[in-house]
Amino acid sequence: MKRIVLGLLAATAMSFSAYAADNKPALIFDLGGKFDKSFNEAAFHGAEKYTKESGVKFREFEIQNEAQREQALRKFASDGNSPIVIAGFSAAAAIEKVSTEFLDTKFVIIDAVVDKPNVRSVVFNDNEGSYLVGVIAAKTSKSGTVSFVGGMDVPLIRNFACGYVGGVKATNPAAKVIQNMTGDTPAAWNDPAKGGEIAKSQMDQGSDVIFAAAGGTGIGVLQAAADANKLGIGVDSNQNGLHPGKVLTSMMKRVDVATYNAFKDGADGKFTAGVNVLGVKEGGVDYAADENNAKLLTDDVKKAVEAAKADIISGKVKVHNYNTDNACPYKG
């Protein structure tokens, strides 16, 4: 215990000269680390943007095990940090407990809902963003078989998978969608080698476009697809540049925006608790298009995905949310 506390102190020790008296933002990353090229890194970029614009530094901590979530939350709150953003649904129990002990501290949890008067819960319509990249996958696939690699087998990731299948089947009803999860423990978020193995197995079954929603594990999926001259689809952050010309697109989940908004709202006195739901309409999820995949997104593909996007925004298309009933009506 002494070693853990000392580690927390060392990790969070920095000059407070840049902090305003009542504005001490902090960010706690989930397992996988802040440079996972995905979910955690998106949160980091949002915090960095806030610091660059405001000059206010933020404290940060990368947890190494489950117990450190609660320890880090309590440490930051005890030191007067607020708002405190913590990334990942696994932090729900810890933030529910600590937020009741520090009622004057503002907390933000991403990807889970904690009903407390000082907690902002930010959740994303991952199903909608996944639907869009499913449309792109179906329009691009030459084999008619595409696939999905999930990280930890939890409803959150099942929602990604469901939306992806929905987009694929709406575009090509005859398409086949292979689905595999990496594991049922948090280790599933950070196993690139296993991600690569799963991707190879899917490609052996005919998949030529693979969507990975698996945190750091997805890096192995994208690498395997590129090595085999197939196409990968990234997630959370824009991962198109990891393998230019081999990453078809990325399902953008604007964790960076959620983090930035939390810090800025805290500083501006505009922080509100409650649930924030960010979907396609709110700009919370989208597909990534840049110079790295410009040659892959043909006019036909872009027309199809933009039409799907417009239909979701208008309400013409309602993408099923797995979290509402733990089921998916789209059959791969």
C-alpha positions in Angstrom: 0.0 0.0 0.0 2.8 2.4 0.9 4.4 1.8 -2.5 1.1 2.5 -4.3 0.5 5.8 -2.4 4.1 6.9 -3.1 3.6 6.1 -6.7 0.5 8.2 -6.8 2.3 11.1 -5.2 5.2 10.8 -7.6 2.9 10.6 -10.6 0.9 13.6 -9.6 3.7 15.9 -8.3 4.0 19.0 -10.5 4.1 22.7 -10.2 0.7 24.2 -9.3 1.7 27.7 -10.4 -0.5 27.6 -13.5 -3.6 26.5 -11.6 -6.3 29.0 -10.8 -7.3 28.9 -7.2 -10.5 27.0 -7.9 -9.6 25.3 -11.2 -7.5 22.3 -10.8 -8.5 19.8 -13.5 -7.3 16.2 -13.4 -7.6 13.2 -15.7 -7.4 9.5 -14.8 -6.7 7.0 -17.6 -8.1 3.5 -17.8 -6.0 0.4 -18.2 -4.1 0.5 -21.5 -2.5 3.8 -20.8 -2.7 7.3 -22.3 -0.8 6.4 -25.4 -3.1 3.5 -26.5 -3.7 5.3 -29.9 -7.4 5.0 -29.1 -9.8 5.7 -26.2 -7.4 6.9 -23.5 -5.3 8.9 -25.9 -8.4 10.7 -27.2 -9.0 11.9 -23.6 -5.4 13.0 -23.3 -5.6 15.1 -26.5 -8.8 16.8 -25.2 -7.0 17.7 -21.9 -3.9 18.9 -23.8 -6.1 21.1 -26.0 -7.6 22.7 -22.9 -4.1 23.4 -21.4 -2.8 24.9 -24.7 -5.8 27.3 -24.8 -6.0 28.2 -21.2 -2.5 27.8 -19.9 -3.9 25.7 -17.0 -2.1 22.4 -16.4 -3.9 19.3 -15.5 -2.8 16.4 -13.3 -3.0 12.9 -14.7 -2.6 9.3 -13.6 -2.4 6.0 -15.5 -3.8 3.2 -13.4 -2.0 -0.1 -13.4 -4.6 -2.2 -11.6 -8.3 -2.1 -10.7 -7.7 -0.9 -7.1 -5.9 2.3 -8.2 -9.1 3.8 -9.7 -10.6 4.5 -6.3 -7.2 5.4 -4.8 -6.4 8.0 -7.6 -9.9 9.5 -7.4 -9.6 9.9 -3.6 -6.1 11.3 -3.9 -7.0 14.0 -6.5 -10.2 14.9 -4.6 -8.4 15.2 -1.3 -5.9 17.5 -3.0 -8.7 19.8 -4.2 -8.6 18.8 -7.9 -11.9 19.5 -9.7 -13.2 18.6 -12.2 -11.8 15.1 -12.2 -12.4 13.2 -15.4 -12.0 9.4 -15.4 -12.1 7.4 -18.6 -13.9 4.0 -18.8 -17.0 2.3 -17.7 -15.1 0.2 -15.2 -14.7 3.2 -12.9 -18.4 3.5 -12.2 -18.3 1.8 -8.7 -15.2 3.8 -7.7 -16.6 7.2 -8.7 -20.0 6.4 -7.1 -18.3 5.8 -3.8 -15.8 8.7 -3.9 -18.2 11.3 -5.3 -20.4 10.8 -2.1 -17.4 11.6 0.1 -16.4 14.8 -1.8 -19.7 16.5 -2.6 -18.0 19.8 -3.5 -15.8 18.1 -6.1 -17.0 17.8 -9.7 -16.5 14.4 -11.3 -16.9 13.2 -14.9 -17.1 9.6 -16.0 -16.9 8.6 -19.7 -18.8 5.6 -20.9 -21.0 4.9 -17.9 -23.8 6.5 -15.9 -23.4 7.4 -12.2 -26.5 9.2 -10.8 -24.9 11.6 -8.3 -25.5 15.4 -8.0 -21.8 16.2 -8.6 -21.2 13.7 -11.5 -21.4 14.3 -15.2 -21.9 11.0 -17.1 -20.9 11.1 -20.7 -22.1 8.3 -22.9 -21.8 7.9 -26.7 -24.1 6.4 -29.3 -21.3 4.0 -30.4 -23.9 2.1 -32.4 -24.5 5.0 -34.7 -20.8 5.6 -35.4 -20.3 1.9 -36.0 -23.2 1.9 -38.4 -21.5 4.5 -40.5 -18.2 2.5 -40.7 -20.3 -0.6 -41.4 -21.7 1.2 -44.5 -18.2 2.0 -45.6 -17.0 -1.5 -45.0 -19.9 -3.1 -47.0 -19.4 -0.6 -49.9 -15.7 -1.3 -50.0 -15.4 -5.1 -49.5 -14.6 -7.1 -52.5 -15.2 -10.5 -50.9 -18.6 -9.7 -49.4 -17.2 -10.8 -46.0 -16.2 -8.3 -43.3 -15.4 -8.7 -39.6 -15.3 -7.2 -36.2 -12.8 -7.6 -33.3 -14.0 -6.5 -29.9 -11.9 -6.0 -26.8 -13.5 -7.1 -23.5 -16.8 -8.8 -24.0 -19.1 -6.3 -22.4 -22.4 -4.6 -23.5 -20.5 -1.5 -24.5 -18.5 -3.4 -27.1 -21.5 -5.5 -28.2 -23.1 -2.1 -29.0 -20.2 -1.3 -31.4 -20.6 -4.7 -33.0 -24.4 -4.4 -33.4 -24.2 -1.0 -35.0 -21.5 -2.3 -37.4 -23.5 -5.3 -38.5 -26.5 -3.0 -39.0 -24.6 -0.7 -41.3 -23.2 -3.6 -43.3 -26.5 -5.4 -43.7 -28.4 -2.2 -44.6 -25.9 -1.7 -47.4 -25.4 -5.3 -48.6 -28.0 -7.7 -47.2 -26.0 -10.6 -48.6 -22.8 -9.7 -46.8 -21.3 -11.9 -44.1 -20.0 -10.4 -40.8 -17.6 -12.4 -38.6 -17.5 -11.3 -35.0 -14.9 -12.2 -32.3 -14.2 -10.8 -28.8 -10.7 -10.8 -27.4 -11.5 -11.8 -23.8 -13.6 -11.3 -20.8 -11.1 -9.5 -18.5 -9.5 -6.0 -18.7 -6.4 -7.6 -20.3 -8.5 -7.8 -23.5 -7.9 -4.1 -24.0 -4.1 -4.4 -24.3 -3.2 -7.5 -26.2 -2.0 -6.6 -29.7 -0.6 -10.0 -30.4 -4.0 -11.7 -29.8 -5.7 -9.0 -31.8 -3.4 -9.9 -34.7 -4.1 -13.6 -34.3 -7.9 -13.0 -34.4 -7.6 -10.8 -37.4 -5.6 -13.5 -39.3 -8.2 -16.1 -38.5 -11.0 -13.8 -39.8 -9.0 -13.1 -43.0 -8.6 -16.9 -43.4 -12.4 -17.0 -43.5 -12.6 -14.4 -46.2 -12.8 -11.1 -44.4 -11.1 -8.2 -46.3 -12.3 -5.4 -44.0 -11.8 -5.6 -40.2 -13.3 -3.2 -37.7 -11.5 -3.3 -34.3 -13.1 -1.8 -31.2 -10.6 -3.1 -28.7 -8.4 -0.4 -27.3 -4.7 -1.2 -27.6 -5.5 -4.7 -28.9 -6.8 -3.0 -32.0 -3.3 -1.9 -32.9 -2.5 -5.6 -33.6 -5.6 -6.0 -35.7 -4.7 -3.0 -37.9 -1.1 -4.3 -38.3 -2.3 -7.7 -39.3 -4.7 -6.4 -41.8 -2.1 -4.1 -43.4 0.5 -6.9 -43.5 -2.0 -9.0 -45.4 -2.9 -6.2 -47.8 -6.4 -6.0 -46.4 -8.2 -3.1 -44.8 -8.7 -2.2 -41.1 -11.0 0.2 -39.5 -9.8 2.1 -36.4 -11.7 3.3 -33.4 -12.1 6.2 -31.0 -9.1 8.3 -32.2 -8.4 8.8 -35.9 -6.1 5.8 -36.6 -5.9 6.3 -40.3 -2.3 7.4 -40.2 -1.1 4.2 -38.5 -1.0 2.5 -41.8 -1.8 5.0 -44.6 -3.7 3.5 -47.4 -4.5 0.4 -45.3 -6.9 1.8 -42.7 -10.2 2.3 -44.5 -11.5 4.8 -41.9 -11.8 5.2 -38.1 -15.0 5.3 -36.0 -14.4 8.6 -34.2 -15.6 8.7 -30.7 -15.0 12.3 -29.4 -13.7 11.5 -26.0 -11.4 14.4 -26.5 -14.4 16.7 -26.8 -16.0 15.3 -23.7 -12.8 15.8 -21.7 -12.1 19.3 -23.1 -15.7 20.4 -22.4 -15.6 19.1 -18.8 -12.4 21.1 -18.1 -13.7 24.2 -19.8 -17.1 24.1 -18.2 -15.5 23.7 -14.8 -13.3 26.7 -15.3 -16.2 28.8 -16.7 -18.6 28.0 -13.9 -20.9 26.2 -16.4 -20.4 22.6 -15.2 -23.5 20.6 -15.0 -24.1 17.1 -13.7 -26.4 14.5 -15.3 -26.2 12.4 -18.4 -24.7 13.8 -21.7 -25.5 11.5 -24.7 -23.4 12.2 -27.8 -24.4 10.7 -31.1 -24.0 11.5 -34.8 -26.4 14.4 -34.5 -24.4 16.0 -31.6 -21.0 15.4 -33.4 -20.1 12.8 -30.8 -19.4 10.0 -33.2 -18.4 10.0 -36.9 -16.2 8.5 -39.4 -12.7 9.8 -40.2 -11.7 11.1 -43.6 -8.2 12.6 -44.3 -5.3 12.4 -46.6 -4.4 8.9 -45.4 -7.6 7.3 -46.6 -8.6 9.7 -49.4 -7.9 7.2 -52.1 -9.9 4.5 -50.3 -13.1 6.5 -49.9 -14.5 6.7 -53.4 -17.3 9.1 -54.4 -19.7 6.1 -54.3 -18.7 5.2 -50.7 -18.8 8.8 -49.5 -22.2 9.3 -51.1 -23.6 6.2 -49.3 -22.1 7.0 -45.9 -23.2 10.7 -46.0 -26.7 9.6 -46.9 -26.7 7.2 -43.9 -25.4 10.0 -41.7 -28.2 12.3 -42.8 -30.8 9.6 -42.2 -29.6 9.0 -38.7 -29.6 12.8 -37.9 -33.1 13.2 -39.4 -34.4 10.1 -37.5 -35.3 8.3 -40.7 -32.8 5.6 -39.6 -32.8 4.5 -36.0 -29.8 2.3 -35.2 -30.6 -0.3 -32.6 -28.8 0.2 -29.3 -27.7 -3.1 -27.8 -27.7 -1.6 -24.3 -31.5 -1.2 -24.3 -32.2 -4.9 -24.3 -28.9 -6.8 -24.5 -29.8 -8.0 -28.0 -29.0 -7.2 -31.6 -31.7 -7.6 -34.3 -29.2 -7.5 -37.2 -27.9 -10.9 -38.2 -24.4 -11.3 -39.6 
